[in-house]
Structures are given as structure tokens and as C-alpha cells.
Amino acid sequence: MNEITDIGQRDIGLTSTASNDRSIGKVAMEAIQRRIEDLQQCCKLVLQSSSQEVDADESVHKHADESVHKLRVSLRRTIAALEFFREWVPGHRFQKTRASLKKLLGRAGNARDLDLMIIKLRSDPSRGAKKLLYKLTKDRDRLQQPLLHLGNKYSADHFVSDLIAHLFPSTDQQEDPIWSSAYGPWAIDRIQKQAEQFMHRAVQTNSDNKSLHRLRILGKKLRYGLELLEPIMPDVLASPVYAQLKEIQALLGEIHDLTVRKSALKIYRNRSQRKFIRDFIDQQIRKDKVELKTLLARWNRTWSFGQLSAFERNLRTLLRVDCRNESID
């Protein structure tokens, strides 16, 4: 991954359109429905991938791995949209839907974590790698059925229409005067709050894994929130802020995946009774520590004071407001 470049002086070039006059309610319903439709397609892809026969050619395995990854991203986008518009969804319906989506996200996340570990071991011909790969594959197989059960539920033909009807059950929401208010000012205010949270965490974050993980979560919320500005800023996905958030997330994602893998390897080591497996896992953990150290060093170079200042300038330009009470310049 290329390190983030200082593009703070670049012209954003975002333009507002007549969509700025669209109501909050209309945008909310359309945005959530689009993400639910995408989620349904991702669930179907997981089911399709799982039904294919696994053979010596690992392209099928790779396809399945990618389908689970796409499902996770779609789930995060759907949850982010639901939380962005949460005041327009009845409380108990919001909580029930979010809990269901997070349940599927948790199962997909556990499966994806094992997928990444399996991928990394496939090319290793050693005896220890083969034994560990066997254990990982068995555990991954056990996770597949619960994942497919929820996937089947979300793939039903009536799933999208039923969920939209559940989230927006009556005309009571439309009777709220704010429901018909212009989307633009409301959305900018919402994004500004997400930006404030992100910048506050960013200036305090050091290189420990917990701090970086919290920043990663806030970065995702901000990025997926920016995507919801498309009705009023058609070029938002081409903005420097969005590009920087993608790069930041990519690096933080690598750090997080390696941290999760290292923790999982320790669990498998403690469960293993055979010395050659424990020795192999110890070797992998040592390699992961070196790789993690390299990634953290790259993060410290990337997320420097100067880059943070550039990002804040881009964010101010995008939103045309200060994102924090106190400047870092």
C-alpha cells in the first residue's frame, strides 16, 4: 500500500445538485433499501460459492473466501446506514434489525478470520503447517452451516420488501415535519459529528492495538457515512478525504488481521499436545510479531502530524466547517 500523500491543497471539486432538495425520509428509505438489496446479493453469492464442489484447484476456495469478505463489507455498510438514520426507525425495530445484522456479521467475521489463516498456510509444505491447516479447516467447516442458515434467510425473495416494511411500518414517520426537511443540512450535521469523533480519537491514538482498533471502527463509520452524502455530493467518493480514509482503513485492517491471527495462533498452540505443532505455531507467532512491528512502523510514518493536518484540511474543505473545536495546525 502506498503511504498517504499530502493532498490537502488539491481542489475537492464537489458539486451540489437538485438532489439537495430531497427530503430526509426519502433519502433514508432509498439508501437503506439499496444496501439491503446489495446485502441480499452478497448472501446469495456466499450460498452459491458454498454449493460448488471443492477440488484440487483452489480457485473455488478463493471464490468462497472473497464472497465472505464481500458479505462482511456489505453488512457493515448496511449497519452504518441503519445507524445513520436511526432516529427515523422505531426504537425496537432498529434494535432488533441491528442485532440480527450484527449476528450475521459476527459469524461472517469468524469465518473470514479462519479463511485468512488458511490462505496463509496453503503454500507451506511443512508437517506442522499441514496439521494446523487440517485443524483450521475443520473449525472453518463447523462455522459454515450457521453462516449458511442466516444466509438463506437473507436470500429469500421477500426479504428486502419485508425488512423495509418492518423498518418503516406506517405513515407516522412521514407525518413528522423533519421527515420532509431537506436532506443536505441534516446530513452534513450528522457527518460533522462523526468527523469530530474521528478527529478526537485520531489525535489521541498511539500505536497500541486497542487504540488503533477503535480508530479503525470510527474511520469505517465516517467512510460509510460519507457514502451517504452522494445524493447531495455526487463526487464525494472521488474526494481526497474518502481516498485517505480508504488507505487508512487498508493499513489498519492489515494490522487488525495480523493481531487477530496472532491471538488465534496462541489458542491453537495451547490446545495442541504434539510438540512439532507447538513449535511450528511458535515460529509463526515470531514471524507475525516481526510483521506487526513493520506494519506499526509504517503506520507511524503514514499517520504523522503532517498527514493528520492534511486530512483535517481536506475534511474541512469537504464539509465547509471545522471538524473539531481546536485546530491542530
C-alpha positions in Angstrom: 0.0 0.0 0.0 1.3 3.4 -0.9 1.7 5.8 2.0 -0.9 8.6 2.2 0.3 11.6 0.3 -0.4 15.2 1.3 -3.3 16.2 -0.9 -4.6 18.9 1.3 -4.2 21.6 -1.3 -6.0 19.7 -4.0 -9.3 21.1 -5.2 -12.1 18.9 -4.0 -14.4 20.0 -6.8 -17.6 18.7 -5.2 -20.8 20.0 -6.6 -24.3 20.0 -5.1 -27.3 19.2 -7.2 -31.0 19.5 -7.2 -30.9 16.4 -5.0 -30.1 18.7 -2.2 -33.9 19.5 -2.1 -34.8 15.8 -1.5 -36.3 15.0 1.9 -34.5 13.2 4.7 -37.2 10.5 4.7 -37.0 9.7 1.0 -33.2 9.5 1.1 -33.2 7.4 4.2 -35.6 4.8 2.7 -33.7 4.7 -0.6 -30.3 4.4 1.0 -31.2 1.6 3.4 -33.1 -0.3 0.7 -30.1 -0.2 -1.7 -27.8 -1.5 1.0 -30.3 -4.3 1.9 -30.5 -5.3 -1.8 -26.7 -5.4 -2.0 -26.6 -7.5 1.2 -29.1 -9.9 -0.3 -26.9 -10.4 -3.4 -23.8 -11.0 -1.2 -25.7 -13.7 0.7 -26.7 -15.4 -2.5 -23.0 -15.3 -3.6 -22.0 -17.0 -0.3 -24.6 -19.7 -0.9 -23.6 -20.2 -4.5 -19.9 -20.4 -3.5 -20.5 -22.9 -0.8 -22.5 -25.2 -3.1 -19.6 -25.5 -5.5 -17.5 -28.7 -5.2 -14.1 -28.1 -3.8 -11.4 -29.7 -5.9 -7.7 -29.7 -6.2 -7.9 -26.3 -8.0 -8.1 -23.8 -5.2 -9.9 -21.2 -7.3 -13.2 -22.4 -5.7 -11.7 -21.8 -2.2 -10.6 -18.4 -3.2 -14.0 -17.6 -4.6 -15.6 -18.6 -1.3 -13.2 -16.5 0.7 -14.0 -13.4 -1.4 -17.7 -14.0 -1.1 -17.5 -13.9 2.7 -15.3 -10.8 2.6 -17.9 -9.0 0.4 -20.6 -10.1 2.7 -18.8 -8.5 5.7 -18.3 -5.2 3.8 -22.0 -5.2 2.8 -23.1 -5.9 6.3 -21.0 -3.0 7.7 -22.4 -0.6 5.1 -26.0 -1.7 5.9 -25.5 -1.3 9.6 -23.8 2.1 9.1 -26.8 3.3 7.1 -29.2 2.0 9.7 -27.3 3.8 12.5 -27.0 7.0 10.4 -30.8 7.2 10.0 -31.7 5.5 13.3 -33.9 8.3 14.6 -36.3 7.6 11.7 -36.7 3.9 12.6 -38.9 2.9 15.6 -36.5 2.0 18.5 -37.4 -1.6 19.0 -37.4 -2.3 15.3 -34.0 -0.6 15.0 -32.6 -2.7 17.8 -33.9 -6.0 16.5 -32.7 -5.4 13.0 -29.3 -4.2 14.0 -28.9 -7.2 16.4 -29.8 -9.6 13.5 -27.3 -7.9 11.2 -24.5 -8.0 13.8 -25.2 -11.6 14.5 -24.6 -12.4 10.8 -21.6 -10.1 10.8 -20.1 -11.9 13.8 -20.4 -15.3 12.1 -19.0 -13.9 8.8 -16.2 -12.3 10.7 -15.2 -15.6 12.5 -15.3 -17.4 9.2 -13.2 -14.8 7.4 -10.6 -14.8 10.2 -10.1 -18.6 9.6 -10.1 -18.1 5.9 -7.2 -15.7 6.1 -5.2 -18.1 8.3 -5.9 -21.0 5.9 -4.8 -18.9 2.9 -1.5 -18.1 4.6 -0.8 -21.7 5.3 -1.7 -23.3 1.9 1.7 -22.8 0.3 3.6 -24.1 3.3 4.6 -27.8 2.7 5.9 -28.4 6.2 4.4 -31.1 8.5 3.4 -28.5 11.1 1.6 -26.4 8.6 -0.4 -29.4 7.2 -1.5 -30.4 10.7 -2.5 -26.9 11.7 -4.3 -26.4 8.3 -6.3 -29.6 9.0 -7.4 -28.2 12.4 -8.3 -24.8 10.9 -10.2 -26.4 8.0 -12.3 -28.5 10.4 -13.1 -25.4 12.5 -14.0 -23.5 9.4 -16.3 -26.2 8.3 -18.2 -26.0 11.6 -18.8 -22.3 11.1 -20.2 -22.8 7.6 -23.6 -24.2 8.4 -24.7 -21.5 10.9 -23.5 -18.9 8.3 -25.5 -20.5 5.6 -28.6 -20.7 7.7 -28.6 -16.9 8.1 -27.6 -16.5 4.5 -30.7 -18.5 3.4 -32.9 -16.2 5.5 -31.4 -13.1 3.9 -31.6 -14.5 0.4 -35.4 -15.1 0.4 -37.2 -13.3 -2.4 -39.4 -11.3 0.0 -36.5 -10.4 2.4 -35.9 -6.9 1.1 -39.6 -5.8 1.0 -40.3 -7.3 4.4 -37.4 -5.6 6.1 -38.2 -2.2 4.6 -41.8 -2.6 5.7 -40.5 -3.6 9.2 -38.2 -0.6 9.4 -40.7 1.9 8.0 -44.1 0.4 9.2 -46.5 3.3 8.8 -47.1 6.9 7.8 -46.3 8.1 11.3 -42.8 8.8 10.3 -43.8 10.8 7.3 -46.1 13.0 9.5 -43.0 14.3 11.3 -42.2 17.7 9.8 -38.5 16.9 9.9 -39.1 13.8 7.8 -39.9 16.1 4.8 -37.0 18.5 5.6 -34.1 19.0 3.1 -31.6 16.2 3.4 -28.5 18.3 2.8 -28.2 20.3 6.0 -29.2 17.4 8.2 -26.7 15.0 6.6 -23.8 17.5 6.8 -24.6 18.0 10.5 -24.6 14.2 11.0 -21.3 13.7 9.2 -19.8 16.6 11.1 -20.5 14.8 14.4 -18.8 11.6 13.0 -15.9 13.7 11.9 -15.5 15.2 15.3 -15.4 11.8 16.9 -12.9 10.5 14.4 -10.5 13.5 14.7 -10.7 13.5 18.5 -9.7 9.8 18.5 -7.0 10.4 15.8 -5.1 13.0 17.7 -5.0 10.8 20.8 -4.2 7.4 19.2 -0.9 5.8 19.7 0.4 2.6 18.3 -1.2 0.1 20.7 -3.6 -2.3 19.1 -6.7 -1.3 21.1 -6.3 2.4 20.2 -5.8 1.6 16.6 -8.8 -0.7 16.5 -11.0 2.0 18.0 -9.8 4.4 15.4 -10.4 1.9 12.7 -14.0 1.5 13.8 -14.6 5.3 13.8 -12.9 5.5 10.4 -15.3 3.0 9.0 -18.3 4.8 10.3 -17.0 8.1 8.8 -16.2 6.5 5.4 -19.6 4.8 5.2 -21.3 8.0 6.3 -19.5 9.9 3.6 -21.0 7.5 1.1 -24.4 8.6 2.3 -23.6 12.1 1.1 -23.8 11.1 -2.6 -27.4 12.5 -3.0 -26.0 16.0 -2.3 -22.3 15.5 -3.3 -22.2 13.2 -6.3 -18.4 13.3 -6.4 -17.8 12.5 -2.7 -16.3 9.1 -3.4 -13.6 10.8 -5.6 -12.7 13.3 -2.8 -9.3 13.3 -1.1 -10.9 12.6 2.3 -12.6 9.4 1.0 -9.3 8.3 -0.7 -7.3 8.9 2.5 -9.9 7.0 4.6 -9.7 4.0 2.3 -5.9 4.0 2.7 -6.0 4.4 6.4 -8.6 1.6 6.7 -6.5 -0.7 4.5 -3.4 -0.4 6.7 -5.4 -0.6 10.0 -7.1 -3.6 8.5 -3.8 -5.4 7.9 -2.7 -4.6 11.5 -6.0 -5.8 12.9 -6.0 -9.1 10.9 -2.4 -9.8 12.0 -3.3 -9.1 15.6 -6.3 -11.4 15.4 -4.2 -14.1 13.8 -1.5 -13.9 16.4 -4.1 -14.3 19.2 -5.8 -17.2 17.4 -2.4 -19.0 16.9 -1.8 -18.8 20.7 -5.1 -20.5 21.3 -4.3 -23.3 18.9 -0.9 -23.7 20.4 -2.3 -24.1 23.9 -4.7 -26.7 22.6 -2.1 -28.7 20.7 -0.5 -31.7 22.6 2.1 -32.5 19.9 5.4 -30.7 20.2 6.1 -30.3 16.5 2.8 -28.5 16.1 3.5 -26.2 19.0 7.0 -25.5 17.6 5.5 -24.6 14.3 3.0 -22.3 15.8 5.7 -20.6 17.9 7.6 -20.0 14.7 4.5 -18.4 13.1 3.9 -16.2 16.1 7.5 -14.9 15.9 7.1 -14.1 12.2 3.8 -12.4 12.9 5.4 -10.2 15.6 8.1 -9.1 13.2 5.5 -8.3 10.5 3.3 -6.5 13.0 6.2 -4.4 14.1 6.8 -3.5 10.4 3.2 -2.5 9.9 3.1 -0.4 13.0 6.3 1.4 11.9 4.6 2.1 8.5 1.5 3.4 10.4 3.6 5.8 12.4 5.2 7.1 9.2 1.8 7.4 7.5 -0.3 8.9 10.2 2.2 11.6 11.1 1.3 15.1 12.4 1.6 16.5 8.9 -0.7 13.9 7.4 -3.2 14.4 10.1 -3.2 18.1 9.4 -3.7 17.5 5.7 -6.5 15.1 6.4 -8.2 17.7 8.6 -7.9 20.4 5.9 -9.5 18.0 3.4 -12.3 17.3 5.8 -12.9 21.0 6.4 -13.0 21.6 2.7 -15.4 18.8 2.1 -17.8 19.8 4.8 -17.1 23.5 4.7 -16.9 23.5 8.5 -14.4 23.0 11.3 -14.5 19.3 12.4 -13.0 19.9 15.8 -13.2 22.8 18.3 -9.4 23.1 18.4 -7.2 23.2 15.4 -4.1 21.0 15.2 -2.4 23.4 12.8 
